């Protein structure tokens, strides 16, 4: 059975990782004490190599997590702009279609705000997506009704264009939300960290003057950085969240429109 780190909260993962890193260091140190000073040069070479590999993996995974975070932030802005433009063009529709379209859009943007105010369950998220799809269909019916009356009407064509963009932006945002670091990458990162801690402890035992303190500090720093990486990769459950201000501004603008 594969360990899935996304099933656990960040704080327990952080605390367990620190304990395991320190334990790995102590195990390596005790092995070094037993072996003595034989092969010290080779151990130092291996220690430098594994620490270099660890730095490479940390940088690689941090770049991936930051890229995912930027994609989610851009997706929020793109969807807010699409909804706002659709609302503006809905006002150009003839009555009573303009009022009905604005009413549907107000509910549509409110759904997006509601699911970001707290961590939704999978059931709540599925219900929100289902309701959003129903609202999209209702908006499309409004556009179809207007176009059926006069298929040469410019406002209807403009509204349909931005409505298509709004519908597409929902799927882009959902894709960005679901895009995460592969679980195996995080497990490999922790594995390399534990091995690096063990090698550092082992090398420290071979050098009588080397203190445990640098190893402990390294363990704390590396654990904190890995925690940051996972936090960036958890938009719905971490400490770092994507700003919803563009969507809040869009909701306020639509609420201020007169039917």
C-alpha positions in Angstrom: 0.0 0.0 0.0 1.4 3.4 -1.1 1.7 6.2 1.4 -0.4 9.1 0.2 0.8 12.3 1.9 -2.2 14.3 0.6 -4.4 12.4 3.0 -2.6 13.9 6.1 -2.5 17.4 7.5 0.6 19.5 7.1 1.4 20.0 10.8 1.6 16.2 11.7 3.7 15.6 8.5 6.1 18.4 9.6 6.5 17.1 13.1 7.0 13.5 12.0 9.5 14.5 9.4 11.6 16.4 12.0 11.6 13.4 14.3 12.6 11.0 11.5 15.3 13.3 10.2 16.8 13.6 13.7 16.5 9.9 14.2 18.2 9.2 10.9 21.0 11.5 11.9 21.5 9.7 15.2 21.4 6.3 13.6 24.0 7.4 11.1 26.2 8.8 13.9 26.0 5.6 15.9 27.0 3.6 12.9 29.9 6.0 12.4 31.0 5.5 16.0 31.1 1.8 15.5 33.0 2.0 12.2 35.6 4.5 13.4 37.7 6.6 11.1 38.1 4.1 8.3 36.9 5.4 5.0 36.4 8.9 6.2 37.3 10.6 2.9 34.8 8.4 0.9 32.0 9.2 3.4 32.7 13.0 3.0 32.4 12.6 -0.7 29.2 10.7 -0.5 27.9 13.2 2.0 28.5 16.1 -0.4 26.9 14.2 -3.2 23.7 13.3 -1.4 23.4 16.9 0.0 23.8 18.2 -3.6 21.1 15.8 -4.8 18.8 17.0 -1.9 19.4 20.6 -2.9 18.5 19.8 -6.5 15.4 17.9 -5.6 14.2 20.7 -3.2 14.7 23.3 -5.9 13.0 21.2 -8.5 9.9 20.5 -6.4 9.7 24.0 -5.1 9.7 25.3 -8.7 6.9 22.9 -9.7 4.8 23.8 -6.6 5.3 27.6 -7.3 4.3 27.1 -10.9 1.1 25.3 -9.8 0.3 28.2 -7.4 0.8 30.8 -10.1 -1.5 28.8 -12.4 -4.2 28.8 -9.8 -3.9 32.5 -9.2 -4.0 33.2 -12.9 -7.0 31.0 -13.3 -8.9 33.0 -10.6 -8.1 36.2 -12.4 -9.1 34.8 -15.8 -12.4 33.5 -14.6 -13.2 36.7 -12.7 -12.5 38.7 -15.9 -14.6 36.3 -18.0 -17.6 36.6 -15.6 -17.3 40.3 -15.3 -17.2 40.8 -19.1 -20.2 38.4 -19.5 -22.1 40.5 -17.0 -21.3 43.7 -18.8 -22.5 42.3 -22.1 -25.6 40.8 -20.4 -26.7 44.3 -19.7 -26.9 44.9 -23.5 -29.5 42.2 -24.0 -33.1 43.3 -24.4 -35.5 43.0 -21.4 -36.3 40.7 -19.7 -33.3 38.6 -20.7 -30.8 41.1 -19.3 -32.3 41.0 -15.8 -32.5 37.2 -15.8 -28.9 36.8 -17.1 -27.6 39.2 -14.4 -29.5 37.3 -11.7 -28.0 34.0 -12.8 -24.5 35.6 -12.9 -24.9 36.9 -9.4 -25.6 33.4 -8.1 -22.8 32.0 -10.3 -20.1 34.2 -8.8 -21.4 33.7 -5.3 -20.9 30.0 -5.6 -17.3 30.6 -6.4 -16.9 32.8 -3.3 -18.7 30.3 -1.0 -16.5 27.4 -1.8 -13.3 29.5 -1.1 -14.3 30.7 2.4 -13.6 27.3 3.9 -12.3 24.0 2.8 -15.2 22.2 1.0 -15.8 18.5 1.2 -15.7 16.5 -2.0 -19.5 16.4 -1.9 -19.8 20.1 -1.5 -17.4 20.7 -4.3 -19.3 18.4 -6.6 -22.6 20.0 -5.7 -21.1 23.5 -6.5 -19.8 22.3 -9.8 -23.2 20.7 -10.7 -25.0 23.9 -9.8 -22.5 26.0 -11.8 -23.1 23.8 -14.8 -26.9 24.2 -14.4 -26.4 28.0 -14.3 -24.3 27.9 -17.4 -27.0 26.0 -19.2 -29.6 28.5 -18.0 -27.5 31.4 -19.3 -27.0 29.6 -22.6 -30.8 29.2 -22.9 -31.1 33.0 -22.4 -28.6 33.7 -25.1 -30.4 31.2 -27.4 -33.7 32.8 -26.9 -32.4 36.2 -27.7 -30.5 34.9 -30.8 -33.7 33.1 -32.0 -35.6 36.5 -32.1 -32.9 38.1 -34.2 -29.8 36.1 -35.2 -28.1 39.3 -36.5 -28.3 41.1 -33.2 -24.8 42.2 -32.1 -25.3 42.2 -28.3 -26.4 38.5 -28.4 -23.3 37.5 -30.4 -21.0 39.4 -28.0 -22.8 37.8 -25.0 -22.4 34.3 -26.4 -18.7 34.9 -27.1 -17.9 35.8 -23.5 -20.3 33.2 -22.2 -18.2 30.6 -24.0 -15.0 32.0 -22.4 -16.7 31.9 -19.0 -17.6 28.3 -19.4 -14.1 27.4 -20.6 -12.5 29.3 -17.7 -14.3 27.1 -15.2 -12.7 24.0 -16.5 -9.3 25.7 -16.6 -9.6 26.7 -13.0 -10.7 23.2 -11.9 -7.8 21.7 -13.8 -5.4 24.1 -12.1 -7.0 23.2 -8.7 -6.5 19.5 -9.3 -3.0 19.8 -10.6 -0.6 18.8 -7.8 2.9 17.4 -7.4 2.9 13.6 -7.9 2.8 11.9 -4.5 5.9 9.8 -5.4 7.9 12.9 -5.9 7.2 14.0 -2.3 8.0 10.6 -1.0 11.3 10.5 -2.9 12.1 14.0 -1.5 11.6 12.8 2.0 13.6 9.7 1.3 16.6 11.6 0.1 16.3 13.9 3.1 16.4 11.0 5.5 19.4 9.5 3.7 21.2 12.8 3.7 20.6 13.2 7.4 22.0 9.7 8.1 25.1 10.4 6.0 25.6 13.7 7.8 25.4 12.1 11.1 27.7 9.3 10.0 30.3 11.7 8.7 30.0 13.7 12.0 30.9 10.7 14.0 34.0 10.3 12.0 35.1 13.8 12.8 35.5 14.2 16.5 35.0 18.0 16.5 31.8 18.1 14.5 28.8 19.0 16.6 25.3 17.7 16.3 23.8 21.2 16.2 24.4 21.9 12.5 22.7 18.6 11.6 19.7 19.5 13.7 19.5 22.9 12.2 19.7 21.5 8.7 16.9 19.0 9.6 14.7 21.9 10.8 15.4 24.0 7.7 14.9 21.3 5.2 11.6 20.2 6.9 10.4 23.7 6.8 11.2 24.1 3.1 9.4 20.8 2.3 6.5 22.0 4.4 6.4 25.2 2.3 6.5 23.2 -0.9 3.5 21.1 0.2 1.6 24.2 1.4 2.0 25.8 -2.0 0.7 22.6 -3.5 -2.5 22.5 -1.3 -4.7 25.4 -2.3 -7.7 24.1 -0.4 -6.1 23.0 2.8 -2.8 24.8 3.5 -1.7 28.0 5.1 -0.9 29.7 1.8 -4.1 30.5 -0.1 -4.8 32.0 -3.5 -6.3 35.5 -3.2 -9.9 35.7 -4.2 -9.9 39.4 -4.5 -10.6 39.5 -8.3 -13.7 37.4 -7.7 -14.8 39.5 -4.8 -14.4 42.7 -6.9 -16.4 41.0 -9.7 -19.2 40.0 -7.4 -19.4 43.6 -6.0 -19.5 45.0 -9.5 -22.3 42.7 -10.6 -24.3 43.4 -7.4 -24.2 47.1 -8.2 -25.6 46.7 -11.7 -29.2 47.7 -12.1 -31.5 45.4 -14.0 
